[in-house]
C-alpha cells in the first residue's frame, strides 16, 4: 500500500462473498491503488485436444457478420479472431515465412478445445456449417501441432509486424457489444479514406475487442498529432454510440483519460476518485491518470 504496509486480497477458496471484491479492484487499478508484489495464480491443465479452423471469406464484412451467428450457436469456440490479408502480409515479411493460406483478403480464426477429437468434433462441424452458409470460401481444418503453430505464430506477430511497417503508430483498443463488432470494424475501415491515413486492425471478434493501429508513415510530427487525435475522437465516439467502452484490454493511462471522462458518467468518475483518495490520499502511486 502507499503507506508501506502489505495487504493480502483473495485466497484459496473457490467462492468468496466476504465483502467487496478487493482482488478484482486491485487487478484492474493499473498501479494507481497499490503495488502488487506477489500474485498467486490458479493453473488450469492444457486441453488434451485442440483444433483450429481457418475460414477465408471474400470480404472482412462477411467474416465479421458471421460472428454473431457463431456466438448464438451452442458450439462457441474458445477463440474467435478476425484478420485481413494486409496484416498477414506484414507478418509474413516480419517472420520471413508464409501463412498457410493466401486465397482470401479476410479470415476468421476459430479455436476449439476439449479432451478428445470426438468431444469437439460436433462443435466445429456445426460452426463450419454456419460459416459456409454465410458465404465462407472454404473451411481449413488445422488439427496438427505444426499447422497450428504456423497459423498462431503469424497471428502472434501482428503487433510487431505492423510496427515494423511504419515510422510510428498508436493503438486504439475499443470494445463494443459483440453484435456491434461488424459495424465498428466497417467504420474503422471507412476512416482510412475519410482521414487519408492508414489504419490497420485485427482483434478478438468473440468478445468485441478491436485493435486499430493508426500509422504515421511519412506524416510530419505536427500532422501526425492532428490526425491521430481526429482518429481517436471519431473511433471512441463511434464506440460510445454503439454502447462500447474506451478500452477492452490495455487500460486508460494518460492518452485515453479525456475519452474515459466523455464516455463514463461523472458519478462513476467521482466514485473512482473517491476510491483513489482512500487508498492513496497523497496521490503518489501512478498519479494523474484517473483523477487530478
ROMAR-437906 format. One record per residue (C-alpha): x, y, z. Coordinates in steps of 0.2 Angstrom, whole numbers, plus 5000, padded with zeros to 4 digits. Each point is the difference from the previous one (the first is absolute). Example, Ala and Ser with C-alpha at 12.3 -4.5 7.8 and 13.67 -1.06 7.14 Angstrom:
# ROMAR-437906
506249785039/500650174997/
END
This chain:
# ROMAR-437906
500050005000/500650184998/500450015019/501149844998/498949875008/499749844991/498249944998/499449834993/498449994989/499249844994/500449835006/499949814996/498249995002/498949964985/498650125004/500150165010/498750135004/500950075016/499850194996/500550094985/501049924986/501650085005/501149884989/499150054984/500150185005/501949995002/500249904984/499250134990/500750165008/501650014989/501150045015/499050155006/499549925016/501449895005/501649914994/499749814998/501549915007/499449824998/498649914990/499549835003/499149924985/498949854998/500749904985/498849904989/500649854990/500350024982/498649924989/500449834994/499450044982/500050164991/499350034982/500150174991/498950054985/500750134988/498550064990/500350124985/498650124995/499950114985/499950165010/500350045019/498250065001/499449824996/501249935012/499550125014/498149984997/500249815002/500650025018/498450045009/499249854992/501549895007/499850085017/498149965000/500349824996/500349885015/501749954992/501050165005/501949994996/501350045014/500750134988/499250104986/501350124991/499850104984/501550054989/500350074983/501249964986/500950175002/500549965018/500449824996/501250074986/500950115013/500249855011/500749894986/501350134996/500450025019/500149815003/500849964983/498749864998/498449974991/498349995007/499249834997/498650084988/500050144988/498349984991/499150145009/500150185007/499149965016/499949865012/499249945016/501249895011/499049895012/500749895013/499249855009/500649915015/499549845009/500649835007/499849914983/499750034982/498349925002/499550125013/500350154990/499649934983/498250045000/500350185006/501250044986/499049914987/498550115005/501050165000/500749954983/498249984993/499650175006/501550084992/499649914983/498250065001/500650185002/501149994985/501749935006/501149964985/500749845009/500349925017/501849965004/500249885014/501650015010/500149855011/501949985001/501350085011/501050064985/498550084991/499450085016/501750085004/500150074983/498350085001/500150075018/501850054998/499550124986/498550065010/501250035015/501250114989/498750124994/500450145013/501950004996/499749984982/498950154998/501250105011/501449954988/499050064985/499950185005/501050145008/498950025015/498349945006/498750015014/498749875005/498150025003/499349855009/498250035001/498749875005/498249994995/498649885002/500349854990/498550024989/500750184995/501849944996/499649994981/499450185000/501550065010/501249914988/499250084985/500150175007/501849985004/500449954982/499050164994/501150115010/501549964989/499250094985/499150135011/501650065009/501349954986/501149895012/500349825001/499149905014/500349825002/499049895012/499749835006/499249935016/499049895011/498349984991/499449895014/500050135013/499850164989/501850065003/500850094985/501850054999/500250154987/501750074997/500150174992/501650014990/501150164998/501049954985/500750164992/498950125009/500950155009/499949995019/498850145000/498849924987/500249835009/499450085017/498550084991/499549844991/500249895014/498950115011/498750004987/500049814998/499949985018/498650125002/499049924986/500349825006/499650025018/498550104995/499449864989/500349875013/499050105013/498650024988/500049814998/499949975019/501949965001/501450065011/501750094998/501149855004/499849814999/501749955006/501450135001/499350125013/499850195000/501750085005/500250184994/499549994982/498249935003/499650105016/499050144990/499049864991/499649915016/499350165007/498950024985/499349825000/499849975019/498850095011/500750135011/499349915015/501049854995/501650104998/499750085017/499849835008/501749954992/500850165007/499349965017/500749835000/501750074994/500050125014/499649875013/501449894994/501350134996/499550175008/501750084995/499849944982/501849924999/499549844990/500050024981/499250185002/499050104989/499249864990/498149995006/499950155011/500950175003/
END
